[in-house]
Amino acid sequence: MLVLTRRRGEGVTIGPHIRVVVLGVKGGQIRLGIEAPPTVEIHRDEVCVRIQEENQSAACTGVVPLAAFRRLLRTGRRSTA
């Protein structure tokens, strides 16, 4: 882990397209600004963990939602005709 000290207005660049800037410090909290391309997903740690859990849960289920199953049936009929 890289540990850096930054002041308000100073930043860190990650790769060629991501920049993290310290916007402010208030009590025990730091406000960060993150500049990244729209294709880069940015989540808080707790949100990222929840997304991973939901993805694992969805991958383990063998249940297909009824609406998705009906769409598959309709497209299947059209392609065989």
C-alpha positions as CSV (number, residue, x, y, z in Angstrom):
1,M,0.0,0.0,0.0
2,L,1.3,3.4,-0.9
3,V,0.7,6.0,1.8
4,L,0.8,9.7,0.9
5,T,0.3,13.0,2.7
6,R,-1.8,15.5,0.7
7,R,-3.2,18.9,1.6
8,R,-6.4,20.5,0.4
9,G,-6.2,21.1,-3.4
10,E,-3.4,18.6,-3.9
11,G,-4.0,15.3,-5.7
12,V,-2.8,12.0,-6.9
13,T,-2.9,10.6,-10.4
14,I,-3.6,6.9,-11.0
15,G,-2.6,5.8,-14.4
16,P,-3.2,8.3,-17.3
17,H,-6.9,8.8,-16.7
18,I,-7.7,8.9,-13.0
19,R,-7.0,11.8,-10.6
20,V,-8.0,12.0,-6.9
21,V,-7.9,15.4,-5.3
22,V,-8.4,16.4,-1.6
23,L,-11.2,18.9,-1.6
24,G,-11.4,19.5,2.2
25,V,-10.6,18.2,5.6
26,K,-13.2,18.6,8.4
27,G,-12.8,16.9,11.8
28,G,-12.1,13.2,11.1
29,Q,-13.4,13.3,7.5
30,I,-11.8,14.0,4.2
31,R,-13.7,15.1,1.1
32,L,-12.2,13.6,-2.1
33,G,-12.9,14.5,-5.7
34,I,-12.3,11.8,-8.3
35,E,-11.9,12.6,-12.0
36,A,-12.2,9.5,-14.2
37,P,-13.7,8.5,-17.5
38,P,-17.4,7.6,-17.4
39,T,-16.4,3.9,-18.2
40,V,-14.6,3.6,-14.9
41,E,-16.9,2.5,-12.0
42,I,-16.2,4.3,-8.7
43,H,-17.9,2.9,-5.5
44,R,-17.4,3.2,-1.8
45,D,-16.0,0.0,-0.3
46,E,-19.2,-1.0,1.4
47,V,-21.1,-0.5,-1.9
48,C,-18.5,-2.5,-3.8
49,V,-18.8,-5.4,-1.3
50,R,-22.6,-5.4,-1.7
51,I,-22.4,-5.4,-5.5
52,Q,-20.0,-8.4,-5.4
53,E,-22.3,-10.3,-3.0
54,E,-25.3,-9.6,-5.2
55,N,-23.4,-10.8,-8.3
56,Q,-22.3,-14.0,-6.6
57,S,-25.9,-14.6,-5.4
58,A,-27.3,-14.1,-8.9
59,A,-24.6,-16.4,-10.4
60,C,-25.5,-19.2,-8.1
61,T,-29.3,-19.2,-8.7
62,G,-30.7,-21.4,-11.4
63,V,-33.9,-19.4,-11.5
64,V,-34.7,-17.3,-14.6
65,P,-37.1,-14.4,-14.0
66,L,-40.5,-15.1,-15.6
67,A,-40.4,-12.0,-17.7
68,A,-37.0,-12.9,-19.1
69,F,-38.2,-16.4,-19.8
70,R,-41.2,-15.1,-21.7
71,R,-39.0,-12.8,-23.8
72,L,-36.8,-15.8,-24.7
73,L,-39.9,-17.8,-25.8
74,R,-41.1,-15.0,-28.0
75,T,-37.8,-14.5,-29.7
76,G,-37.4,-18.2,-30.2
77,R,-40.7,-18.5,-32.0
78,R,-39.9,-15.7,-34.4
79,S,-36.5,-17.2,-35.3
80,T,-38.0,-20.6,-36.1
81,A,-40.7,-19.2,-38.4
